[in-house]
Amino acid sequence: MSDDLPVTLGFVCVQNAGRSQMATAFAERERDRRGLEDSVEIITGGTHPADSVHDEVVAVIQDHEIDLSDRVPREISTTELESCDVVATMGCSTLELDAENVDVRDWALDDPHGQELNTVREIRDDIEQRVKALFDEFYPDEP
């Protein structure tokens, strides 16, 4: 990708309280690790946001020294989504985006809400690998 054009990544699910929050946190960490703060914009939201991030998600992401306890799920607009280069949905989305310049990818992840912590950790690890792969796709020469 050209350094002149920032890439906008969107992470979306219905409640914005689990998978999309973990994906956003890993994307923010990956962006910072690779020194891409000026090259990558990250947005997240849900079509019907919950009141808070799920407790089990807050717990397992803490294993990676990431604190999601202060994050608040938010509604995402079609305008925001249409500004993205890639929108990753988490497998639960009712999203119908008709923007020809947006690459919508459904990651088809299990819902962590109410799951045992080990199951949530498996979902978390899958999300982490998908986020790294997404960054490798757009920035293959970055560390």
Salt bridges, closest charged atoms under 4 A:
GLU28 OE1 - ARG71 NH2 2.62
GLU30 OE2 - ARG34 NE 2.74
ASP32 OD1 - ARG31 NE 3.80
ASP63 OD2 - ARG121 NE 2.72
ASP63 OD2 - ARG124 NH1 2.87
GLU80 OE2 - ARG74 NH2 2.62
ASP103 OD2 - ARG105 NH2 2.75
ASP111 OD1 - ARG19 NH2 3.99
ASP125 OD1 - ARG124 NE 2.90
ASP126 OD1 - ARG130 NE 2.95
GLU128 OE2 - ARG29 NH2 2.52
GLU128 OE1 - HIS64 NE2 3.91
ASP136 OD1 - ARG34 NH2 2.51
GLU137 OE2 - ARG105 NH2 2.63
